[in-house]
Amino acid sequence: MKQIVDGYFRLLKFLVFLCLASMVVLVFGNVVLRYVFSSGITFSEEFSRWLFVWLTFFGAIIAMRDHAHLGMDSVVSRLPVWGKKLCYVVSHLLMLLCCVMLLKGGWVQTVINMETEAAATGLPVSLFYGIILIFGVSAMAILLYDLYMMLSGQTRDDDLIQIKESEEELELDDYETTTDDTHAAGAAKKD
């Protein structure tokens, strides 16, 4: 099962790369064609916008698995373990509710736009809204898995705050720890 999940996320990372590379080629190619040859790629602007939306949702799924989304831990980090667990469960339930609403709205928009064609590409507009369904299902699976791990006691207390600090904060913490250790060692030598 782990191999399937890891394969799914490798696919998502490849799709993020593919979307980004395609956007660069389409936009840059269109600029060159317009200024050098006075022509252009008709569907470039519309399809690039679609690729950007897909890239954003694929990236959000990957970030959700890695717990890399922004958050605020100043209150939760000061709570006792039971308070952290309570906040963890409540936040996951609220996010699951948001996913359900996203799925419902995404499904309605996808169905409504199945017969509608995009102006420049001629593709069904439901492809544009369909990414919401992929995000909703993936996000719900991640949230349910995390919730199961916490409720079954397989989550460490350190993992109850699922915010990754920025690299600058981590480097600052390492520097402060090293500096404190150096000062403590120097004080111990003097004694």
C-alpha positions in Angstrom: 0.0 0.0 0.0 2.9 2.4 0.9 4.3 1.8 -2.6 1.0 2.8 -4.2 0.7 6.0 -2.1 4.3 6.9 -2.8 3.8 6.3 -6.5 0.7 8.5 -6.5 2.7 11.4 -5.0 5.6 10.8 -7.4 3.0 11.1 -10.2 1.7 14.3 -8.6 5.2 15.8 -8.5 5.7 14.9 -12.1 2.4 16.5 -13.0 3.5 19.7 -11.2 6.7 19.7 -13.2 4.8 19.0 -16.4 2.3 21.8 -15.8 5.1 24.3 -14.9 7.2 23.3 -17.9 4.2 23.5 -20.3 3.3 26.9 -18.9 6.8 28.2 -19.5 6.9 26.8 -23.1 3.4 28.1 -24.0 3.9 31.6 -22.5 7.5 32.1 -23.7 6.7 30.6 -27.1 3.7 32.9 -27.5 5.8 36.0 -26.6 8.5 35.1 -29.1 5.9 34.4 -31.8 4.1 37.7 -31.2 7.1 39.9 -31.2 9.2 38.2 -33.8 6.7 36.7 -36.2 3.6 38.8 -35.5 1.6 35.6 -34.8 0.9 33.6 -31.7 -0.5 30.4 -30.1 -4.2 30.9 -29.9 -4.9 28.8 -26.9 -1.7 29.7 -25.0 -3.3 32.2 -22.5 -6.3 30.0 -21.7 -4.5 26.7 -21.4 -1.7 28.3 -19.3 -4.3 29.5 -16.9 -5.7 26.0 -16.6 -2.3 24.6 -16.1 -1.7 27.1 -13.3 -4.9 26.1 -11.5 -4.0 22.4 -11.9 -0.4 23.0 -10.7 -1.8 24.8 -7.6 -4.1 22.0 -6.6 -1.5 19.3 -7.3 1.0 21.3 -5.2 -1.6 21.7 -2.4 -2.1 17.9 -2.2 1.7 17.4 -2.0 2.0 20.1 0.7 -0.8 18.6 2.7 0.9 15.2 2.8 4.2 16.8 3.9 2.3 19.1 6.4 4.0 22.1 4.7 1.0 24.5 4.7 1.2 27.7 6.7 -0.2 27.7 10.1 0.0 29.4 13.5 1.1 27.3 16.4 1.7 30.0 19.1 -1.4 29.0 21.1 -1.5 25.2 20.4 2.2 24.8 21.2 1.6 26.1 24.8 -1.3 23.7 25.5 -0.9 20.4 27.4 -0.9 17.2 25.3 -4.7 16.7 25.7 -5.3 20.2 24.5 -3.0 19.6 21.5 -4.9 16.4 20.7 -8.3 18.2 21.0 -7.1 21.0 18.6 -5.7 18.4 16.2 -9.0 16.5 16.1 -11.2 19.6 15.8 -9.0 21.1 13.1 -9.0 17.9 11.1 -12.8 17.6 11.4 -13.2 21.2 10.2 -10.8 20.5 7.3 -12.8 17.4 6.4 -16.0 19.5 6.4 -14.3 22.0 4.0 -13.3 19.1 1.8 -16.9 17.8 1.7 -18.1 21.3 0.7 -15.3 21.5 -2.0 -16.3 18.1 -3.4 -20.0 19.0 -3.5 -19.3 22.3 -5.2 -16.7 20.9 -7.5 -19.0 18.0 -8.6 -21.8 20.5 -9.4 -19.5 22.7 -11.4 -18.0 19.8 -13.2 -21.4 18.4 -14.2 -22.8 21.8 -15.2 -19.8 22.5 -17.5 -19.5 19.1 -19.2 -21.3 20.4 -22.3 -19.6 23.8 -22.2 -16.5 24.2 -24.4 -13.7 26.6 -23.6 -13.4 29.5 -26.0 -9.8 29.1 -27.3 -9.1 25.4 -26.7 -12.5 23.8 -27.3 -11.9 21.5 -24.4 -14.8 20.8 -21.9 -14.7 23.4 -19.1 -15.5 20.5 -16.8 -11.7 19.6 -17.0 -11.0 23.0 -15.4 -13.3 22.2 -12.4 -12.5 18.5 -12.3 -9.2 19.1 -10.4 -11.3 20.1 -7.4 -12.6 16.6 -7.2 -9.1 15.1 -7.3 -8.0 17.6 -4.6 -11.0 16.9 -2.4 -10.7 13.1 -2.5 -6.9 13.2 -2.0 -7.1 15.8 0.9 -9.9 13.8 2.6 -7.8 10.6 2.4 -4.7 12.4 3.9 -6.8 14.0 6.7 -8.6 10.7 7.5 -5.3 8.9 7.6 -3.7 11.5 9.9 -6.8 11.4 12.1 -6.7 7.6 12.3 -3.0 7.7 13.2 -3.6 10.1 16.0 -6.7 8.4 17.4 -5.0 5.0 17.3 -2.1 6.4 19.3 0.5 6.1 16.5 1.2 9.9 16.4 4.0 11.3 18.6 3.2 14.2 20.7 5.7 16.3 18.7 3.7 15.6 15.5 0.5 17.1 17.0 1.6 20.5 15.8 1.8 19.9 12.0 3.5 23.1 10.9 7.0 23.1 9.3 9.1 26.0 10.4 10.8 28.0 7.7 14.4 27.2 6.9 15.5 30.5 8.3 13.8 29.8 11.7 15.4 26.4 11.8 18.9 27.8 11.1 18.3 30.5 13.7 17.3 27.8 16.3 20.4 25.8 15.4 22.6 28.9 15.7 21.1 29.8 19.1 21.6 26.2 20.3 25.2 26.1 19.1 25.9 29.5 20.7 24.3 28.5 24.0 26.3 25.3 24.0 29.5 27.2 23.3 28.8 29.7 26.1 27.9 26.9 28.5 31.1 25.0 27.7 33.1 28.3 28.2 31.5 28.9 31.5 32.2 25.3 32.6 35.9 25.7 31.8 36.1 28.9 33.9 34.6 27.1 36.9 
